[in-house]
């Protein structure tokens, strides 16, 4: 049995659409909140966690629900066909909102619709991929997601300069295209174990907690801590570049695009490295790289970080902070590509959606804590956006310590 590369690349269009939406959202919504609506950093931090609060409440139970659903088009596709078009519509309306209540209404509708379909689209990968190929398949899917992030950051940065609405309209169109491709080319398996007799998400969480082998609990805890470190930076990087590095508003998104480019380049190798030397070791190396990069951004002076080293096609100017972000992109690929396969390989095929939901439960909990905590840190340090860079490596190291105790989750031979 071999990995079906064509089907996996097509499946990756689902994650491509998700990545475009969140790339544009994380890059430009904080700028709207700070410069258009004049919100304080702590309020911006809270606002940027609303998507994760919605995900926390919706994604895990939707994952368990999709395990049990049976329709003619599959158990995951109905969620995608409802959530994606609604999300695309309201996403295009966000930059048009001229008053804060209308802006909040558009973003809230987006968050609810995106949370409704994200777990099912991610669960499609292990549904159609044998265990021993899941790291490689996740590499391909995250490669597609990285392409979406590059388009949202680099393309979005250029479009934002023309008109702040253009990146959002691009994201809406690409999500609709991605959804159409999934509907046309992806066919879900027709035979499953009897999921009606399987425990739901909360029972599964209780099982994880009570299990004598704490591997599942440890990796879920590690996921919680490393996403605190990552999402805190992601939510504030545009403002970090604008306020701390004194760059133009659109430059933060362009720099994140440089990180995403290396993430894309390393997505496929990260999957194969995880398959060769083991997922646990690969993730551990990635955590060390991420901790070192974020600490470097904290320690190096502004003049050094902002010094332009070269100018490249598409990427534009590459300062020292861009180089650091590129190295971080490689480390993030090693972590992110191999973590979901580890989680789903700790359970049975019938409960893949449930355990995908657990993965998102812990990652979204951290994505709620991270921006809120860092928003207050910025505000309490007299709007020092560099302060977030000293917090991130601490949580990466905590995640590394937890990973050292994980004993399960490697690829299954059968």
Legacy VTK file of the C-alpha trace (Angstrom):
# vtk DataFile Version 3.0
C-alpha trace
ASCII
DATASET POLYDATA
POINTS 414 float
0.000 0.000 0.000
1.290 3.464 -0.954
0.330 7.011 -0.122
-2.060 8.463 -2.704
-0.293 11.758 -3.379
-2.907 13.109 -5.802
-5.812 12.597 -3.421
-3.793 13.943 -0.495
-2.899 17.142 -2.389
-6.552 17.630 -3.309
-7.535 17.063 0.313
-4.992 19.728 1.231
-7.166 22.355 -0.465
-9.469 22.187 2.562
-6.638 23.187 4.884
-5.497 25.687 2.248
-8.811 27.506 2.591
-8.635 27.495 6.395
-5.081 28.885 6.312
-5.940 31.724 3.920
-8.777 32.870 6.173
-6.746 32.791 9.396
-3.641 34.256 7.791
-5.517 37.364 6.652
-7.508 37.516 9.899
-4.469 37.361 12.206
-2.425 39.767 10.093
-4.932 42.566 9.555
-7.720 42.389 12.156
-5.345 43.544 14.967
-4.423 46.544 12.812
-8.111 47.424 12.349
-8.686 47.097 16.095
-5.686 49.261 17.048
-5.622 51.873 14.296
-9.273 52.035 13.157
-11.178 51.423 16.402
-8.438 52.522 18.876
-8.684 49.529 21.208
-6.121 48.982 23.993
-3.674 46.015 23.754
-5.476 43.977 26.424
-8.782 44.345 24.547
-7.084 43.417 21.280
-5.651 40.335 22.958
-9.127 39.344 24.166
-10.666 40.011 20.747
-8.044 37.847 19.064
-9.022 34.930 21.324
-12.704 34.997 20.381
-12.033 32.640 17.469
-10.478 30.200 19.898
-13.345 30.492 22.372
-15.722 29.627 19.528
-13.446 26.749 18.510
-13.272 25.493 22.103
-17.058 25.323 22.373
-17.784 24.021 18.878
-14.887 22.036 17.364
-14.556 19.117 19.848
-18.283 18.197 19.930
-18.509 18.676 16.146
-15.596 16.242 15.743
-17.400 13.633 17.844
-20.687 14.351 16.001
-18.998 13.856 12.636
-17.719 10.435 13.796
-21.324 9.306 14.225
-22.954 11.067 11.249
-23.846 8.978 8.200
-24.970 10.667 4.938
-24.741 9.913 1.218
-21.856 12.387 0.843
-20.021 11.169 3.954
-19.714 12.005 7.624
-17.398 15.056 7.296
-18.556 16.740 4.068
-21.921 18.109 5.316
-20.128 20.263 7.894
-17.764 21.607 5.237
-20.558 22.437 2.784
-22.416 24.450 5.435
-19.572 26.139 7.312
-17.222 27.126 4.473
-19.627 29.172 2.280
-21.060 31.010 5.285
-17.533 31.774 6.499
-16.487 33.030 3.069
-19.477 35.391 2.876
-19.047 37.088 6.252
-15.245 37.217 5.873
-15.660 39.448 2.828
-17.831 41.830 4.851
-15.328 42.402 7.697
-13.310 45.277 6.103
-16.522 47.048 5.096
-17.704 47.415 8.698
-17.276 51.061 9.674
-18.518 50.820 13.278
-17.305 48.423 15.977
-20.642 46.622 16.648
-20.979 45.728 12.948
-17.318 44.673 12.847
-17.912 42.405 15.852
-21.037 40.924 14.246
-19.105 40.013 11.078
-16.135 38.542 12.916
-18.362 36.578 15.321
-20.266 35.032 12.421
-16.948 34.117 10.808
-15.636 32.501 13.990
-18.742 30.363 14.474
-18.837 29.164 10.868
-15.093 28.373 10.750
-15.259 26.427 14.016
-18.128 24.378 12.549
-16.119 22.915 9.666
-12.455 22.926 10.703
-12.366 19.660 12.699
-14.233 17.648 10.024
-11.954 18.873 7.220
-8.826 18.006 9.239
-10.247 14.596 10.230
-10.569 13.711 6.540
-6.801 13.115 6.349
-6.597 10.199 8.811
-9.939 8.930 7.447
-8.418 8.214 4.031
-4.744 7.651 5.011
-3.178 4.515 6.603
-1.408 5.098 9.923
2.162 4.710 8.660
1.669 7.430 6.026
-0.068 10.013 8.231
3.006 12.107 9.018
3.823 12.301 5.300
0.186 13.051 4.429
0.024 15.695 7.145
3.174 17.184 5.632
1.448 17.469 2.265
-1.694 18.973 3.791
0.304 21.465 5.833
2.303 22.252 2.701
-0.992 23.285 1.120
-1.905 25.193 4.276
1.458 26.922 4.143
0.840 27.932 0.534
-2.430 29.438 1.726
-0.599 31.296 4.493
1.986 32.649 2.022
-0.779 33.878 -0.258
-2.566 35.509 2.674
0.582 37.169 4.069
2.595 38.120 0.993
-0.311 38.572 -1.422
-2.402 40.070 1.353
0.331 42.569 2.219
0.498 43.800 -1.373
-3.309 43.912 -1.707
-3.716 45.676 1.640
-1.621 48.563 0.336
-4.023 48.917 -2.614
-7.191 48.536 -0.548
-7.598 47.032 2.967
-10.626 45.066 1.744
-8.790 43.228 -1.051
-7.056 40.557 1.128
-10.404 39.612 2.658
-12.118 39.296 -0.708
-9.243 37.160 -1.967
-9.663 34.882 1.074
-13.404 34.518 0.483
-12.924 33.526 -3.155
-10.197 30.986 -2.364
-12.287 29.315 0.356
-15.179 28.859 -2.069
-12.801 27.401 -4.664
-11.278 25.030 -2.099
-14.699 23.807 -1.006
-15.724 23.094 -4.595
-12.559 21.039 -5.178
-13.188 18.952 -2.039
-16.763 18.253 -3.086
-15.749 17.257 -6.609
-12.698 15.088 -5.941
-12.688 13.705 -2.375
-14.710 10.589 -1.593
-14.988 9.536 2.032
-14.789 5.886 3.134
-18.170 4.172 3.237
-17.480 1.599 5.964
-16.646 2.468 9.569
-16.636 0.819 12.959
-19.868 1.309 14.876
-19.258 4.793 16.215
-22.640 4.865 17.973
-21.165 2.609 20.676
-17.970 4.623 20.993
-17.561 7.100 23.889
-17.871 10.777 23.055
-15.322 13.520 23.512
-15.744 14.083 27.251
-15.705 10.349 27.990
-12.580 10.082 25.830
-11.001 12.952 27.779
-11.816 11.151 31.034
-10.212 7.982 29.641
-7.084 9.939 28.713
-6.946 11.430 32.216
-7.395 8.059 33.992
-5.053 6.075 31.728
-2.003 4.718 33.609
0.089 5.465 30.523
0.068 9.254 30.490
1.350 9.543 26.908
-1.907 10.961 25.526
-2.260 13.382 28.432
1.366 14.471 28.092
1.191 15.221 24.375
-2.107 17.076 24.797
-0.471 19.115 27.566
2.554 19.767 25.344
0.231 20.917 22.554
-1.402 23.322 25.014
1.932 24.883 26.024
3.573 25.159 22.611
0.465 26.753 21.129
0.489 29.326 23.963
3.959 30.288 22.784
3.065 30.313 19.089
-0.404 31.892 19.025
0.639 34.700 21.360
3.271 35.736 18.819
0.978 35.177 15.833
-1.789 37.363 17.279
0.558 40.274 18.060
3.288 40.057 15.436
1.826 42.695 13.124
1.718 45.119 16.049
5.179 43.975 17.235
6.581 44.870 13.807
4.619 48.131 13.632
5.128 49.400 17.191
8.420 47.804 18.315
10.372 47.473 15.066
8.771 50.691 13.707
7.853 49.115 10.367
4.903 49.909 8.103
1.530 48.300 8.893
1.703 45.793 6.028
5.304 44.729 6.779
4.344 42.452 9.682
2.207 40.321 7.379
5.015 40.209 4.810
7.464 38.986 7.472
5.024 36.297 8.598
4.898 35.296 4.943
8.633 34.619 5.099
8.049 32.270 8.033
5.243 30.585 6.119
7.449 30.103 3.056
9.993 28.094 5.036
7.161 26.227 6.759
5.920 25.199 3.315
9.396 24.159 2.180
9.911 22.078 5.330
6.364 20.632 5.526
7.090 17.593 3.347
10.596 16.920 4.769
9.199 17.254 8.328
6.709 14.478 7.627
9.388 12.190 6.246
11.779 13.022 9.093
9.029 12.109 11.552
8.505 8.827 9.716
12.243 8.031 9.734
13.553 9.061 13.157
10.255 9.155 15.045
7.627 11.799 15.676
8.624 12.449 19.299
12.268 13.210 18.474
11.283 15.377 15.517
8.842 17.450 17.585
11.448 17.868 20.349
13.995 19.304 17.913
11.345 21.701 16.615
10.571 22.954 20.129
14.250 23.692 20.764
14.478 25.658 17.501
11.338 27.684 18.273
12.529 28.543 21.790
15.904 29.712 20.474
14.341 31.867 17.732
11.856 33.672 19.966
14.537 34.334 22.566
16.772 35.784 19.834
13.985 38.188 18.823
13.773 39.341 22.443
17.517 39.750 23.018
18.643 41.370 19.755
18.305 45.189 19.506
15.763 46.796 17.208
18.458 48.200 14.933
19.874 44.726 14.311
16.498 43.031 13.808
15.353 45.705 11.347
18.615 45.747 9.362
17.867 44.634 5.795
20.209 41.886 4.581
18.884 41.379 1.071
15.893 41.826 -1.186
14.326 38.786 -2.833
11.618 38.327 -5.482
8.139 37.932 -3.950
9.506 38.110 -0.383
10.749 41.667 -0.724
13.228 42.988 1.855
14.615 40.371 4.245
15.848 41.871 7.557
17.470 39.886 10.361
14.089 39.349 12.007
12.927 37.771 8.736
15.846 35.317 8.837
14.977 34.381 12.420
11.353 33.867 11.411
12.437 31.603 8.554
14.399 29.396 10.964
11.356 29.397 13.261
9.235 28.292 10.296
11.403 25.179 9.925
11.074 24.424 13.634
7.315 24.950 13.539
7.037 22.504 10.639
8.840 19.804 12.644
6.349 20.311 15.483
3.113 20.889 13.654
3.384 18.222 10.961
3.925 15.374 13.418
1.657 16.296 16.346
-1.800 15.502 14.937
-0.664 12.071 13.612
0.678 11.257 17.098
-2.658 12.123 18.697
-4.874 10.182 16.268
-2.572 7.151 16.406
-3.363 6.836 20.103
-6.938 5.736 19.322
-9.067 3.596 16.979
-10.252 4.505 13.476
-13.827 5.084 14.676
-12.740 7.786 17.138
-10.397 9.756 14.869
-12.792 12.713 14.766
-13.124 12.652 18.555
-9.369 12.672 19.097
-8.969 15.343 16.423
-11.436 17.293 18.543
-9.270 16.700 21.642
-6.268 18.004 19.700
-8.206 21.188 18.939
-9.602 21.375 22.470
-6.099 21.753 23.909
-4.732 23.907 21.089
-7.683 26.298 21.288
-7.526 26.498 25.084
-3.935 27.661 24.702
-4.911 30.048 21.933
-7.360 31.645 24.381
-4.809 31.908 27.184
-1.870 33.072 25.034
-3.149 36.296 23.420
-5.040 37.338 26.574
-1.997 36.820 28.771
0.301 38.575 26.337
-2.121 41.443 25.795
-1.959 42.160 29.528
1.828 41.735 29.550
2.134 44.321 26.764
-0.208 46.709 28.537
1.463 46.287 31.959
4.908 46.881 30.428
3.818 50.253 29.020
2.903 48.857 25.573
6.223 47.036 25.148
5.395 44.532 22.395
8.830 42.933 22.740
7.756 41.474 26.099
5.844 38.673 24.368
9.104 37.336 22.937
10.477 36.455 26.365
7.332 34.555 27.385
7.094 32.301 24.329
10.347 30.312 24.809
9.389 29.469 28.402
6.282 27.635 27.211
8.196 25.902 24.420
10.578 24.453 27.015
7.663 23.310 29.218
6.206 21.527 26.175
9.600 19.890 25.531
9.715 18.523 29.091
6.227 17.025 28.657
7.170 15.457 25.306
10.079 13.595 26.914
7.554 11.389 28.764
5.455 10.453 25.698
5.764 6.731 24.882
3.008 6.168 22.295
1.794 7.770 19.074
4.454 6.648 16.591
3.347 5.301 13.195
1.700 1.870 13.284
3.294 -0.818 11.154
0.073 -2.504 10.083
LINES 1 415
414 0 1 2 3 4 5 6 7 8 9 10 11 12 13 14 15 16 17 18 19 20 21 22 23 24 25 26 27 28 29 30 31 32 33 34 35 36 37 38 39 40 41 42 43 44 45 46 47 48 49 50 51 52 53 54 55 56 57 58 59 60 61 62 63 64 65 66 67 68 69 70 71 72 73 74 75 76 77 78 79 80 81 82 83 84 85 86 87 88 89 90 91 92 93 94 95 96 97 98 99 100 101 102 103 104 105 106 107 108 109 110 111 112 113 114 115 116 117 118 119 120 121 122 123 124 125 126 127 128 129 130 131 132 133 134 135 136 137 138 139 140 141 142 143 144 145 146 147 148 149 150 151 152 153 154 155 156 157 158 159 160 161 162 163 164 165 166 167 168 169 170 171 172 173 174 175 176 177 178 179 180 181 182 183 184 185 186 187 188 189 190 191 192 193 194 195 196 197 198 199 200 201 202 203 204 205 206 207 208 209 210 211 212 213 214 215 216 217 218 219 220 221 222 223 224 225 226 227 228 229 230 231 232 233 234 235 236 237 238 239 240 241 242 243 244 245 246 247 248 249 250 251 252 253 254 255 256 257 258 259 260 261 262 263 264 265 266 267 268 269 270 271 272 273 274 275 276 277 278 279 280 281 282 283 284 285 286 287 288 289 290 291 292 293 294 295 296 297 298 299 300 301 302 303 304 305 306 307 308 309 310 311 312 313 314 315 316 317 318 319 320 321 322 323 324 325 326 327 328 329 330 331 332 333 334 335 336 337 338 339 340 341 342 343 344 345 346 347 348 349 350 351 352 353 354 355 356 357 358 359 360 361 362 363 364 365 366 367 368 369 370 371 372 373 374 375 376 377 378 379 380 381 382 383 384 385 386 387 388 389 390 391 392 393 394 395 396 397 398 399 400 401 402 403 404 405 406 407 408 409 410 411 412 413
